[in-house]
Amino acid sequence: MIFGRKKPAPPTQCPHVPDPLSRHEVQGILATPNGRNVLREMRTSQMEMRKQFADAIGGAEQHLRFCKGMRDNCDTAIKEINRALGEVQA
């Protein structure tokens, strides 16, 4: 039996949302004039992107649950996810 490392956990955050800023980066932004407003806008846009992504995934899951009994693969849900991802990226 071979003992290896466990696989890393998948990211819990949407891949299209940038990683949170480090403390150093936040301090750098706050040092600029109007820094608080810049941070507030960044935070608001990230929250909006996460909400759009969660809505898209939720809609696709609901659709897949609805047509689970069907034998053919569900292209509609895949198109729905791709459309929503396109909107989030734009």
Z-matrix of the N, CA and C atoms (Angstrom, degrees):
N
C 1 1.447
C 2 1.530 1 109.28
N 3 1.300 2 115.78 1 132.32
C 4 1.455 3 120.69 2 -177.84
C 5 1.526 4 108.87 3 -100.07
N 6 1.316 5 114.32 4 129.07
C 7 1.462 6 118.79 5 177.75
C 8 1.518 7 108.27 6 -100.32
N 9 1.284 8 115.71 7 122.69
C 10 1.461 9 119.98 8 179.39
C 11 1.509 10 110.20 9 -129.33
N 12 1.290 11 114.28 10 -178.81
C 13 1.459 12 118.95 11 178.00
C 14 1.524 13 109.96 12 -76.62
N 15 1.302 14 114.82 13 152.57
C 16 1.453 15 119.00 14 174.71
C 17 1.524 16 108.86 15 -71.61
N 18 1.319 17 115.37 16 150.24
C 19 1.458 18 118.74 17 177.32
C 20 1.521 19 108.72 18 -66.85
N 21 1.325 20 117.51 19 143.18
C 22 1.468 21 119.08 20 178.92
C 23 1.521 22 110.18 21 -63.86
N 24 1.302 23 115.76 22 147.70
C 25 1.454 24 120.82 23 179.42
C 26 1.528 25 109.63 24 -67.68
N 27 1.318 26 116.98 25 144.47
C 28 1.467 27 118.32 26 178.71
C 29 1.525 28 110.22 27 -67.38
N 30 1.326 29 116.99 28 152.21
C 31 1.466 30 118.77 29 -179.62
C 32 1.523 31 110.36 30 -63.74
N 33 1.322 32 116.05 31 138.09
C 34 1.456 33 119.78 32 -179.22
C 35 1.522 34 110.62 33 -90.02
N 36 1.303 35 116.41 34 -10.79
C 37 1.457 36 120.48 35 -176.43
C 38 1.523 37 109.47 36 -98.38
N 39 1.282 38 115.75 37 149.75
C 40 1.456 39 121.39 38 176.58
C 41 1.536 40 109.16 39 -57.83
N 42 1.338 41 118.76 40 131.37
C 43 1.470 42 119.65 41 -178.03
C 44 1.521 43 113.40 42 -65.95
N 45 1.331 44 117.56 43 -15.93
C 46 1.454 45 119.47 44 -177.90
C 47 1.521 46 112.37 45 -89.39
N 48 1.326 47 116.40 46 -7.58
C 49 1.464 48 120.22 47 178.97
C 50 1.523 49 107.44 48 -95.44
N 51 1.326 50 118.85 49 126.47
C 52 1.462 51 120.16 50 -178.58
C 53 1.527 52 112.12 51 -63.04
N 54 1.322 53 115.82 52 154.72
C 55 1.465 54 121.00 53 178.66
C 56 1.519 55 110.04 54 -62.12
N 57 1.335 56 116.30 55 153.22
C 58 1.465 57 118.63 56 177.19
C 59 1.528 58 110.92 57 -61.53
N 60 1.305 59 115.25 58 151.96
C 61 1.462 60 120.16 59 -178.97
C 62 1.522 61 110.12 60 -73.78
N 63 1.315 62 115.62 61 147.95
C 64 1.458 63 119.62 62 174.93
C 65 1.529 64 108.99 63 -76.71
N 66 1.311 65 116.02 64 165.42
C 67 1.464 66 120.68 65 -179.92
C 68 1.534 67 110.32 66 -59.59
N 69 1.325 68 115.87 67 -38.90
C 70 1.468 69 120.40 68 -179.30
C 71 1.535 70 110.63 69 -64.10
N 72 1.338 71 116.23 70 -42.14
C 73 1.460 72 119.67 71 179.55
C 74 1.535 73 111.11 72 -65.29
N 75 1.344 74 115.91 73 -40.73
C 76 1.465 75 119.87 74 179.10
C 77 1.522 76 110.16 75 -62.51
N 78 1.340 77 116.64 76 -43.94
C 79 1.464 78 119.64 77 179.59
C 80 1.523 79 110.64 78 -63.61
N 81 1.332 80 116.89 79 -36.22
C 82 1.463 81 120.49 80 177.70
C 83 1.514 82 112.09 81 -63.87
N 84 1.348 83 115.95 82 -41.09
C 85 1.470 84 119.34 83 178.98
C 86 1.520 85 110.32 84 -69.25
N 87 1.338 86 116.89 85 -40.85
C 88 1.467 87 119.82 86 -179.40
C 89 1.522 88 111.80 87 -65.29
N 90 1.336 89 117.51 88 -25.45
C 91 1.456 90 120.86 89 -179.60
C 92 1.531 91 111.59 90 -71.03
N 93 1.329 92 116.46 91 -21.47
C 94 1.459 93 119.44 92 -179.85
C 95 1.526 94 109.74 93 -80.34
N 96 1.333 95 117.27 94 155.22
C 97 1.464 96 117.96 95 175.05
C 98 1.529 97 109.04 96 -65.18
N 99 1.310 98 116.86 97 142.46
C 100 1.464 99 122.65 98 -179.53
C 101 1.537 100 111.69 99 68.51
N 102 1.330 101 116.75 100 23.20
C 103 1.463 102 121.30 101 -176.41
C 104 1.517 103 113.91 102 -65.56
N 105 1.322 104 116.91 103 -37.39
C 106 1.472 105 120.21 104 -179.83
C 107 1.526 106 111.44 105 -61.88
N 108 1.322 107 116.24 106 -42.43
C 109 1.461 108 120.06 107 179.77
C 110 1.527 109 111.24 108 -65.75
N 111 1.336 110 116.25 109 -37.59
C 112 1.467 111 120.24 110 178.70
C 113 1.522 112 109.61 111 -62.03
N 114 1.337 113 117.33 112 -46.70
C 115 1.463 114 120.74 113 179.46
C 116 1.525 115 111.11 114 -63.34
N 117 1.308 116 117.51 115 -41.24
C 118 1.464 117 120.82 116 179.97
C 119 1.527 118 110.67 117 -61.58
N 120 1.329 119 116.97 118 -43.69
C 121 1.470 120 120.85 119 179.17
C 122 1.529 121 111.04 120 -64.46
N 123 1.339 122 116.80 121 -40.69
C 124 1.464 123 120.17 122 178.70
C 125 1.525 124 110.42 123 -62.15
N 126 1.322 125 116.16 124 -45.56
C 127 1.459 126 120.84 125 -178.96
C 128 1.529 127 110.79 126 -62.71
N 129 1.334 128 116.37 127 -43.00
C 130 1.465 129 120.63 128 -179.71
C 131 1.522 130 110.95 129 -63.57
N 132 1.325 131 117.62 130 -43.38
C 133 1.467 132 120.05 131 -178.98
C 134 1.527 133 111.18 132 -67.14
N 135 1.341 134 117.95 133 -37.34
C 136 1.465 135 120.22 134 177.40
C 137 1.520 136 111.12 135 -65.20
N 138 1.338 137 117.29 136 -41.51
C 139 1.457 138 120.38 137 179.38
C 140 1.525 139 110.45 138 -63.92
N 141 1.326 140 116.77 139 -39.06
C 142 1.462 141 120.93 140 179.49
C 143 1.536 142 110.49 141 -65.60
N 144 1.332 143 116.60 142 -41.75
C 145 1.466 144 119.96 143 178.66
C 146 1.533 145 110.79 144 -63.05
N 147 1.330 146 116.85 145 -43.10
C 148 1.465 147 119.84 146 178.67
C 149 1.528 148 111.29 147 -61.93
N 150 1.337 149 116.22 148 -40.08
C 151 1.467 150 120.57 149 -179.04
C 152 1.531 151 110.04 150 -65.32
N 153 1.325 152 117.68 151 -43.74
C 154 1.468 153 120.81 152 179.07
C 155 1.526 154 110.64 153 -61.62
N 156 1.328 155 116.07 154 -42.32
C 157 1.461 156 120.19 155 -178.82
C 158 1.531 157 110.32 156 -65.09
N 159 1.346 158 117.08 157 -43.56
C 160 1.459 159 121.02 158 179.66
C 161 1.523 160 110.77 159 -63.97
N 162 1.334 161 117.42 160 -39.40
C 163 1.463 162 120.82 161 177.90
C 164 1.524 163 110.78 162 -63.39
N 165 1.322 164 116.82 163 -41.57
C 166 1.466 165 120.29 164 -179.48
C 167 1.524 166 110.96 165 -64.42
N 168 1.323 167 116.62 166 -45.49
C 169 1.466 168 120.16 167 -179.62
C 170 1.529 169 109.91 168 -64.94
N 171 1.344 170 116.75 169 -42.08
C 172 1.460 171 120.08 170 179.68
C 173 1.521 172 111.92 171 -61.18
N 174 1.340 173 117.14 172 -42.87
C 175 1.461 174 120.54 173 178.66
C 176 1.515 175 112.23 174 -63.88
N 177 1.321 176 117.14 175 -39.90
C 178 1.463 177 120.59 176 179.71
C 179 1.529 178 110.63 177 -68.39
N 180 1.337 179 117.50 178 -40.30
C 181 1.464 180 120.28 179 178.39
C 182 1.525 181 110.34 180 -62.95
N 183 1.321 182 116.32 181 -41.74
C 184 1.465 183 120.24 182 179.47
C 185 1.531 184 110.13 183 -62.62
N 186 1.322 185 116.21 184 -41.44
C 187 1.456 186 120.41 185 179.92
C 188 1.526 187 110.76 186 -65.36
N 189 1.345 188 116.66 187 -42.86
C 190 1.466 189 119.76 188 179.76
C 191 1.523 190 110.92 189 -64.37
N 192 1.334 191 116.97 190 -38.26
C 193 1.466 192 120.62 191 178.46
C 194 1.527 193 109.55 192 -63.42
N 195 1.334 194 116.79 193 -37.84
C 196 1.458 195 121.92 194 -177.85
C 197 1.531 196 110.86 195 -65.75
N 198 1.307 197 117.53 196 -41.70
C 199 1.465 198 119.77 197 -174.62
C 200 1.522 199 111.54 198 -105.63
N 201 1.325 200 117.42 199 27.75
C 202 1.463 201 120.94 200 -178.92
C 203 1.529 202 110.94 201 -64.15
N 204 1.339 203 116.28 202 -32.82
C 205 1.461 204 120.13 203 -178.48
C 206 1.515 205 113.51 204 -71.52
N 207 1.304 206 117.50 205 -16.81
C 208 1.466 207 119.54 206 -178.32
C 209 1.526 208 110.00 207 -75.02
N 210 1.326 209 115.64 208 149.18
C 211 1.457 210 119.39 209 -176.96
C 212 1.524 211 111.91 210 -86.40
N 213 1.316 212 117.50 211 -32.14
C 214 1.469 213 119.18 212 -178.30
C 215 1.526 214 110.43 213 -76.17
N 216 1.310 215 115.26 214 152.71
C 217 1.475 216 118.19 215 -178.63
C 218 1.519 217 109.79 216 -70.37
N 219 1.305 218 115.49 217 151.75
C 220 1.460 219 120.67 218 -170.07
C 221 1.527 220 110.19 219 -96.14
N 222 1.307 221 116.05 220 92.65
C 223 1.465 222 121.00 221 179.99
C 224 1.519 223 111.82 222 -70.93
N 225 1.324 224 116.66 223 -26.28
C 226 1.464 225 119.59 224 -177.41
C 227 1.517 226 110.97 225 -62.97
N 228 1.344 227 117.24 226 -42.98
C 229 1.458 228 120.30 227 -179.53
C 230 1.527 229 110.49 228 -65.45
N 231 1.316 230 116.67 229 -39.06
C 232 1.467 231 120.06 230 179.24
C 233 1.530 232 109.48 231 -64.42
N 234 1.323 233 116.90 232 -42.95
C 235 1.462 234 120.06 233 178.10
C 236 1.521 235 110.94 234 -63.74
N 237 1.350 236 115.66 235 -37.41
C 238 1.460 237 120.41 236 -179.73
C 239 1.530 238 110.33 237 -63.37
N 240 1.341 239 116.09 238 -44.05
C 241 1.467 240 120.14 239 179.45
C 242 1.526 241 109.94 240 -64.19
N 243 1.327 242 116.82 241 -46.41
C 244 1.468 243 119.66 242 -178.90
C 245 1.526 244 111.73 243 -62.81
N 246 1.335 245 117.13 244 -39.22
C 247 1.461 246 120.74 245 178.73
C 248 1.527 247 109.99 246 -63.01
N 249 1.341 248 115.67 247 -44.94
C 250 1.460 249 119.15 248 -178.42
C 251 1.528 250 110.98 249 -67.01
N 252 1.323 251 116.90 250 -39.04
C 253 1.465 252 119.42 251 177.71
C 254 1.526 253 110.23 252 -63.95
N 255 1.318 254 116.84 253 -37.45
C 256 1.464 255 120.14 254 177.30
C 257 1.518 256 111.12 255 -63.33
N 258 1.354 257 116.65 256 -39.19
C 259 1.456 258 119.82 257 178.55
C 260 1.522 259 111.04 258 -67.53
N 261 1.335 260 116.63 259 -38.09
C 262 1.468 261 120.10 260 -179.07
C 263 1.522 262 110.00 261 -67.23
N 264 1.336 263 116.70 262 -40.00
C 265 1.463 264 119.75 263 -178.60
C 266 1.522 265 111.69 264 -69.98
N 267 1.319 266 116.87 265 -31.20
C 268 1.474 267 120.09 266 -176.35
C 269 1.512 268 111.62 267 -70.21
